[in-house]
Amino acid sequence: MDNVLRPILIKRGADLPLTLIFAGVIGGLLGFGIVGLFVGPVEQHVAILEHVVELVVRFFCQRTISVRVRRAWRAGAGVLYRVRDAARMDTTRVDHFRMDSHKRSDMRNVTLLFFVLLCVLPVPAQAETGALEHIRQKGVITLGYIEGAAPFSSVGEDKQPQGYSVDLCREVALGIRAQLKLANLETRWVLLTIQNRLEAVRTGRVDIECSTTTWTLSRQAEVDFSLITFVDGGSILAKSGTGSGRLIDFDGKRVAVITGTTTERVLREALTQRSIKAEVVTVKSRAEGLKLLEDSKVDGFASDRTTLIALASASPAAGSLRLLDEDFSIEPYALTLPRGDHDFRLAVNRVLARLFRGGEIVSIYNRWLGRLGPPSLLLSATYFVQALSE
């Protein structure tokens, strides 16, 4: 039995069919072992129950599992071991229907635990099966992007995604194909929004999200991040001639910001800390925020400085717009990855570190951001310290 199940237990990222087969085998053995503790000679069934316990332990130790499954296992593992130990200590009883209430309660608990595990194991999520194995089996890597975040993520004239972050993801896809030794790897792009991009990664809708997502600790509770790909700052776009050069100048005015972003949260915090009584108006996109500013329905539009520069440059009213002379936040961008999938994160970071080491990152920067000038001292330092060796 051990030799039959060993490949399933050891192979990381076993797919859903193998998981179901394993669960079915363990279910049969566990049911047989538990029934044997109530009827028949217990000595003949304790060994089976012990073997099942060890198989389950190894299965959960060797798999990359979701937080939900991990919590369920930790909560129930103690009960499973207590049942095993109770059976070891009381192998002389024949009439198992006279077991005391404590042991009968343990039997009910372990049965309930097993059915809970059966319910949560087959969940088809990237964090449970492993993104690399999923990509290998399907021959497809799915990448998410958003519109209206030029020069990082947008849609070109050919209706294809383009931008600094998009090019980084294309390099990552090529690197993963090489690491997996695949002859071909299809790249599938999925259009996302600022509001649903994290959820798309968390649920496995996309393997990587490639736009302007800021790496924060609160977001890291839901998803993981690659090495830092860019460093930006929060600023406000306003009309020229309004005297709005600093954040304090927006006291008593209206500022638009995209809802659900780190910029919204940090802007509110900055206004509170400086006792600035500005009205925050939430919008769903950069295009909506710019339109409100152009129509004078708000006095400023807050977002990341680089995207505001690109937004203003493409506007017919570019000559009448200006940025704050100061930033009110720092925004470290990173590619968004499934949480807890360490092998996949390593594969992505291997590609990014190679780009940083070899200087290819400068070519990508110049292609999309070169017109804004060379990389800042902070961004250059970010590239340098992340040029990790193999």
Rosetta blueprint (number, residue, H / E / L):
1 M L
2 D H
3 N H
4 V H
5 L H
6 R H
7 P H
8 I H
9 L H
10 I H
11 K L
12 R L
13 G L
14 A L
15 D L
16 L H
17 P H
18 L H
19 T H
20 L H
21 I H
22 F H
23 A H
24 G H
25 V H
26 I H
27 G H
28 G H
29 L H
30 L H
31 G H
32 F H
33 G H
34 I H
35 V H
36 G H
37 L H
38 F H
39 V L
40 G L
41 P L
42 V L
43 E H
44 Q H
45 H H
46 V H
47 A H
48 I H
49 L H
50 E H
51 H H
52 V H
53 V H
54 E H
55 L H
56 V H
57 V H
58 R H
59 F H
60 F H
61 C H
62 Q H
63 R L
64 T L
65 I L
66 S L
67 V H
68 R H
69 V H
70 R H
71 R H
72 A H
73 W H
74 R H
75 A H
76 G H
77 A H
78 G H
79 V H
80 L H
81 Y H
82 R H
83 V H
84 R H
85 D H
86 A H
87 A H
88 R H
89 M H
90 D L
91 T L
92 T L
93 R L
94 V L
95 D L
96 H H
97 F H
98 R H
99 M L
100 D L
101 S H
102 H H
103 K H
104 R H
105 S H
106 D H
107 M H
108 R H
109 N H
110 V H
111 T H
112 L H
113 L H
114 F H
115 F H
116 V H
117 L H
118 L H
119 C H
120 V H
121 L L
122 P L
123 V L
124 P L
125 A L
126 Q H
127 A H
128 E H
129 T H
130 G L
131 A H
132 L H
133 E H
134 H H
135 I H
136 R H
137 Q H
138 K H
139 G L
140 V E
141 I E
142 T E
143 L E
144 G E
145 Y E
146 I E
147 E L
148 G L
149 A E
150 A L
151 P L
152 F L
153 S E
154 S E
155 V E
156 G L
157 E L
158 D L
159 K L
160 Q L
161 P E
162 Q E
163 G L
164 Y H
165 S H
166 V H
167 D H
168 L H
169 C H
170 R H
171 E H
172 V H
173 A H
174 L H
175 G H
176 I H
177 R H
178 A H
179 Q H
180 L L
181 K L
182 L L
183 A L
184 N L
185 L L
186 E E
187 T E
188 R E
189 W E
190 V E
191 L E
192 L E
193 T L
194 I L
195 Q L
196 N L
197 R H
198 L H
199 E H
200 A H
201 V H
202 R H
203 T L
204 G L
205 R L
206 V L
207 D L
208 I E
209 E E
210 C L
211 S L
212 T L
213 T L
214 T E
215 W L
216 T L
217 L L
218 S L
219 R H
220 Q H
221 A H
222 E L
223 V L
224 D E
225 F E
226 S E
227 L E
228 I E
229 T E
230 F E
231 V E
232 D E
233 G E
234 G E
235 S E
236 I E
237 L E
238 A E
239 K E
240 S L
241 G L
242 T L
243 G L
244 S L
245 G L
246 R L
247 L H
248 I H
249 D H
250 F H
251 D L
252 G L
253 K L
254 R E
255 V E
256 A E
257 V E
258 I E
259 T L
260 G L
261 T L
262 T H
263 T H
264 E H
265 R H
266 V H
267 L H
268 R H
269 E H
270 A H
271 L H
272 T H
273 Q H
274 R L
275 S L
276 I L
277 K L
278 A L
279 E E
280 V E
281 V E
282 T E
283 V E
284 K L
285 S L
286 R H
287 A H
288 E H
289 G H
290 L H
291 K H
292 L H
293 L H
294 E H
295 D L
296 S L
297 K L
298 V L
299 D L
300 G E
301 F E
302 A E
303 S E
304 D E
305 R H
306 T H
307 T H
308 L H
309 I H
310 A H
311 L H
312 A H
313 S H
314 A L
315 S L
316 P L
317 A L
318 A H
319 G H
320 S H
321 L E
322 R E
323 L E
324 L L
325 D L
326 E L
327 D L
328 F L
329 S E
330 I E
331 E E
332 P E
333 Y E
334 A E
335 L E
336 T E
337 L E
338 P L
339 R L
340 G L
341 D L
342 H H
343 D H
344 F H
345 R H
346 L H
347 A H
348 V H
349 N H
350 R H
351 V H
352 L H
353 A H
354 R H
355 L H
356 F H
357 R H
358 G H
359 G L
360 E H
361 I H
362 V H
363 S H
364 I H
365 Y H
366 N H
367 R H
368 W H
369 L H
370 G H
371 R H
372 L H
373 G L
374 P L
375 P L
376 S L
377 L H
378 L H
379 L H
380 S H
381 A H
382 T H
383 Y H
384 F H
385 V H
386 Q L
387 A L
388 L L
389 S L
390 E L
